[in-house]
Amino acid sequence: MKITIYNFKGGVGKTSISLNLALTLGYGIVTNDVYSPLEKVIKGKDLLKLYPQQELPTFPNNCNIIFDLGGYIDNRAIEILKVSDCVIIPVINDFINLQVSLNAINEIEKINNKIVIVANMTKKGDYAEIKSVVDNFYKYKLLEIKQSKSLSNIFKEKESIDDMTKRGGLKQYLYHDIKEQFNTLINHINNERWNNE
């Protein structure tokens, strides 16, 4: 499966979602961010950084990849979107971020409409506010990932939220909800009818 995490706006948590999904699912990651912190966690053949003029390689159909993309749609992004089984668009509850995210959805859906929107890093009331805006324009599934220290600890601990909770202790309790939110996202991706098309 090929999953793309994409938004034109930075700071919406694309890389944290990408990394946790890759570690949880055992997927490789391709990123167009040359300054990505991913290389501190993902080593060797499981990470490909695309430099600005570098051509996109051809990936086998059965290759499991997370594409962590930022910036405006260019030829490489178009090719990635065309082969993606799912596009996750993280958004946060901030007026400017939401406006840019709505523009991103408009452009992305022209290429691939297998979209899941994630209200990311939410605090109390954020999900409802994001939902009220998104529902005015789209019928895409909106899922939530709440704000949690576990997202930054993925980079520090170099393991998925799921693995951190399996170690027991306080993290098993503190990270339980966000682990379940990611499980809901993964289950939605795996069970959505587009996988049978």
C-alpha positions in Angstrom: 0.0 0.0 0.0 1.1 3.5 -0.7 -0.1 6.2 1.7 0.6 9.9 1.2 0.6 12.4 4.0 0.3 15.9 2.4 -0.6 19.5 3.0 0.8 22.7 1.5 1.2 24.2 5.0 4.0 23.3 7.3 3.6 22.8 11.0 0.5 20.6 10.8 2.2 17.4 12.0 2.7 15.6 8.7 6.1 14.1 9.6 4.9 12.8 13.0 2.0 11.1 11.5 4.2 9.7 8.7 6.8 8.4 11.1 4.3 6.8 13.5 2.5 5.1 10.7 5.8 3.8 9.1 7.0 2.4 12.4 3.7 0.9 13.3 3.1 -0.7 9.8 6.7 -1.5 9.0 6.7 0.8 5.9 9.5 2.7 4.3 9.3 6.5 4.0 9.9 8.8 1.1 10.1 12.6 1.8 10.7 15.7 -0.2 11.9 17.6 2.9 15.7 17.6 2.7 15.9 18.8 6.3 13.6 16.1 7.6 14.2 14.8 11.2 13.2 11.3 9.8 16.8 10.4 9.2 17.5 10.4 12.9 15.0 7.6 13.3 14.7 5.7 10.0 18.0 4.3 8.7 19.3 3.0 5.4 17.0 1.6 2.7 13.8 2.4 4.6 14.2 6.2 4.0 14.5 8.0 0.7 15.0 11.8 0.7 14.1 13.4 -2.6 16.3 16.4 -3.4 14.7 19.3 -5.3 15.8 18.3 -8.8 16.0 14.5 -8.1 13.7 12.4 -10.3 11.1 10.2 -8.6 12.1 6.5 -8.9 9.7 3.9 -10.1 8.3 1.9 -7.1 7.0 -1.7 -7.5 3.2 -2.1 -7.1 3.6 -4.2 -4.0 5.9 -1.7 -2.3 4.6 -0.4 1.1 5.5 3.3 1.4 4.6 6.3 3.3 5.1 9.5 1.3 5.7 12.5 3.6 5.2 15.5 1.3 5.2 19.2 1.8 5.0 22.3 -0.5 2.9 22.9 -3.6 2.0 20.3 -6.1 4.8 19.7 -8.6 5.3 16.9 -11.1 6.8 14.5 -8.6 3.9 15.1 -6.2 1.4 14.5 -9.0 3.0 11.2 -9.8 3.0 10.2 -6.1 -0.6 11.2 -5.7 -1.6 9.2 -8.8 -0.2 5.9 -7.3 -1.3 6.5 -3.7 -4.0 4.2 -2.3 -4.9 6.9 0.3 -4.1 10.5 1.0 -4.1 11.8 4.6 -4.4 15.5 4.9 -3.6 16.7 8.5 -5.1 20.0 9.5 -4.9 22.1 12.7 -7.3 24.5 14.3 -5.9 27.8 13.1 -7.5 30.2 10.7 -4.6 30.5 8.3 -3.7 26.8 8.5 -7.3 25.8 7.7 -7.5 28.1 4.7 -4.3 26.8 3.3 -5.5 23.2 4.1 -8.8 23.8 2.2 -6.8 25.0 -0.8 -4.6 21.9 -0.5 -7.7 19.6 -0.5 -9.1 21.4 -3.5 -5.9 20.7 -5.5 -5.2 17.2 -4.2 -8.7 15.9 -4.9 -8.3 16.8 -8.6 -5.6 14.1 -8.7 -6.7 11.6 -6.0 -9.9 11.7 -4.1 -9.1 8.8 -1.7 -8.7 11.4 1.0 -8.9 11.2 4.8 -8.7 14.5 6.7 -7.0 14.3 10.2 -7.8 17.0 12.8 -4.3 16.9 14.2 -2.8 18.0 17.6 -6.2 18.9 18.8 -7.1 20.4 22.2 -10.5 20.7 23.7 -13.0 22.1 21.2 -10.6 21.9 18.2 -12.2 18.9 16.6 -15.7 20.4 16.6 -14.4 23.7 15.2 -12.4 21.9 12.4 -15.4 19.7 11.6 -17.8 22.7 11.3 -15.4 24.2 8.7 -14.6 21.1 6.8 -18.2 19.8 6.7 -19.2 23.0 4.8 -17.0 22.0 1.8 -16.3 18.2 1.9 -17.8 14.8 2.7 -14.4 13.2 3.4 -13.9 11.2 6.6 -12.5 13.4 9.4 -10.6 11.7 12.2 -8.9 13.1 15.2 -5.4 12.8 16.7 -5.2 14.8 20.0 -2.2 16.8 21.1 0.2 14.5 23.0 3.8 14.4 24.0 4.0 11.0 22.5 4.2 12.6 19.0 7.5 14.2 19.8 8.7 11.2 21.8 8.5 9.0 18.6 11.6 10.9 17.4 13.3 10.6 20.8 12.5 7.0 21.6 12.8 5.9 17.9 9.8 3.7 18.2 6.1 3.8 17.5 3.4 4.9 20.0 2.2 1.3 19.9 5.6 0.0 20.9 6.0 2.6 23.6 2.7 1.5 25.2 3.7 -2.2 25.0 6.6 -1.5 27.4 4.0 -0.8 30.1 4.5 1.7 32.9 3.0 5.2 32.7 3.3 5.4 28.9 0.9 2.5 28.6 -1.7 4.6 30.3 -0.7 8.0 29.1 -0.5 7.1 25.4 -3.5 4.7 25.2 -5.9 7.2 23.7 -3.5 8.4 21.0 -2.6 4.8 20.2 -6.3 4.1 19.7 -6.7 7.2 17.5 -3.9 6.0 15.2 -5.5 2.5 15.2 -8.8 4.1 14.1 -6.9 5.8 11.3 -5.1 2.6 10.2 -8.4 0.6 10.4 -10.2 3.2 8.2 -7.4 3.1 5.6 -7.4 -0.7 5.5 -11.2 -1.1 5.5 -12.2 1.8 3.2 -13.9 0.5 0.0 -11.3 2.2 -2.2 -9.0 -0.7 -1.3 -11.3 -3.0 -3.3 -11.4 -0.8 -6.4 
